[in-house]
Amino acid sequence: MKVIEDIYGKLKIVPLVLCDDYTVSAKICETLAETGLTAIGFNILSHGSFRMLEKLVLDFPQIEIGATNIFDAAGFMSASLVGAKFISSSGMNSELYTAVRTRYNDAHFLPGVVTPSEVLESLSNGFKAMNLCPAEYLNGKQLLDYYVSVFPQVKFVVRGGITIANMDDYLIKSNVIGISLPEIADAELIETQNFVEIKRRAKQAIDKGLGIKAEFGIN
């Protein structure tokens, strides 16, 4: 089974897509796959999102398709059953912890955390990879610097306010294994089905990410 670092890949860039129309989402997957990106997160917007996700997982086996914004046990179970490769929440509660513990699946679950107490609780529940959200709005850069010494065993995917312009602030952090980038395929581009611009932004993010890796010697 892949570890979470394998799923997010060496680029660590994960487009975050808000769309539950299969035809449009499939075209987005096709477009992003052409750029070399290997993981895409889809926000769960409705029950239809799960049906769409199931088809995407089958039709794009070369892409790690994930379900994001899971809030309850039913959502977690549904995402697991349709084959999501990673599942993340924006926060946590006892219902979600119980659901994750009681159902075996191959998906990697990323509990949503912000505070040290939340990180500690997720650690006590067996998680060493977590979803820091909303990072940019809650001094995420400073939190990551603090957490690298206090919780050296924990790795983070960061979400919330991350853009192509500020992504380097996060990619240089040694405890960051992925960044969620909704800007690559934002709502306007999805609505107008502007796949050319989606591809351009993906390539822009990739080029910037590769430059950051080269400049700072990041593996």
N, C-alpha and C positions, 0 to 999 in steps of 0.2 A: 504494500500500500504506500502511496506517495505521502511524503511529509508535506506540511503546509508550505514550506519554502519551495518545494518542487512545483506545487500548484500555481503559486504566484510567479514563479520563474525568476530568472536572473534580472530581468528588466524591472520587476516589482511594480509594474504599472497595470492597474486593473480598471478599465472603463466601467463606469457605473451607469446602467441604462434604465430609464423609467419608461417602459413600454410593455403592454401586454397583447399587442397585435403580432401574431406569429409571422406574417409575411414581412412586415417591416423589421422585426427583430432578427429574422433569418438573414435578411439582406445586411443588417448591421454586423452580424456574426461573420458573414462572408467577407464583407469589406475589411473588418478588423483583422481577420485571419490573414488576409493578403499583406498586411503590414508586419506580420510576425508576432503580434500579441497573442498570447496563449490562454488568457483567463479573462472572463467577462462576468460581472455581477449584475443581476437583474433584480431591481426592487420589486417585491411582491405588492401589487396594487389591488388585486382582486382574486377570486377563485380561478378566474380565467388565466391568471399568471402561472398557476401550477400546470395547467394543461399545456400552455405554451412552452413552459420550461421542459416538460417531458419530451416534447417533440424536438426541441433544440438539442437536448442531450443526445438523442438518438441520431439526429441529422448532422451534428457537428462533433463527432467523437474526438477530433483533434484539439478542441477547445475545452478548457475547464470552465463549465457553466455553473455559476453559483446563484444562490437565493439569498438576498439581503433584506433587511428590515423585517425579520421574523420577530413576532411579539409574544406568541403563546405556544402551548404544546401542540395544538392542532396544526398551526403553521409549520412547526418543526417537523412533525410527522409527515405532513403533505410534501414538504421539500425533500425529505429523505426518500419517500416512496417514489418520487418522480426522477430520482437519480442525481440530484444536485451534488456537485463535487465539493462545494463548500457552502456553509450556511452561517450567516452572521446576524446578530441582533444589535440594536442601538442601545440596549440596556438589558438588565437581567432581573429575573424574579424567581421565586422558589418553584413556580410551575415549569419554567423553562429548564432549570437545573434538574428537576425530577424527570422531565421528558427525555433529556439528553442521556441521563444515567440509565434509564429503563429501556431504551431502544438501541439495539446494535445497528450500526450502519457504517458505510465506508466514507461518509461525508465528514469533512473537518468542520467542527463548530467553533465559531469565534464569538465568545460572550462579549457584550458591550460593556465597557468600563470607562470610568474617568478618575475616580478618587482612589487613594491608596487602599481604603477599606474594600472597595469593589475589586481591585486587583487581588488583594489578599484572599477574598472570598472565592474568586475564580481559581486561584492557585489551590485552595483547600478542596475544591471540587475537581481537581485534576487537570486544569487547563494551564498551558504555558504559552499559548498564542491567543491574543485577545484583540478585540476591535476597540480602538481608542476613538471615541465619538462623542460630541463633535469637536474634533481636534483644534482646528484653527480658531474657533470661537471661545476656547477655554484654555488659552495659553499652552497649546499642545506641544510646542517646541520646548518650552521650559519643563513641562511635565516629563517629556521623554528624557531630557538630560537628568532629571531627578531620578526617574525610574531605572535608568541604566545602572545606577550604583545601589539603589535600594532593592530592586528586583532584577538582578543581573540575569536570572534564568528566564525572564519573560520577554517575548517578542510581540510586536504590535503591527497590526494593519491600521492605518490611520484614515479616517473619513470625516468629512465635514469641513467645507471651506477650502479644500485642497484644489489648486488650479495649476495649469501649466506654468504660470508665472512664479508661484511660490513652492512648487514641488521639490525644488532642490533643498529647501530648508528641512525637508523631512527625509529625503533619500540619503542624505549624508549621515543620518543617525544610525548607529550600529545596531540598535534594537528595533529598527523598522524593517519589516519583511514585505510590506506592500502598501501602496497608496491607492485609494479609490478616487478616480478622476471622472466626475460627471460631465466636465466641460467637453470631453472628446465627442460625446454624442448627447448634447443637451436637448432640452425640450423643443426648442425652435428648430433645430436641425432634424429632429425626429419628425416633427409635425410637417415640415416641408420636404422630408425625405431627401435631404441634401447629403447624399453619401459621399460625394466628392469632397466636401468640406470635412466630413467625419474622418475620411482617410487622411486628409491633410493635417488635421489636428493630431491624429494618432501618430503620424510620422514625426510631427513637431515634438511631441512628448517623448517619443522614442529617441530621437536625435539628442534632445536635451538630457535625457536620462543616461545615454551612453557617454555624453560629454562629462557629466557629473562623475560617473564611475571612473572614467579615465583620469580626470583631474584629481580625485581624492583616493585613487587606488582601491576602489570598492570592488569586491568580488561579486 
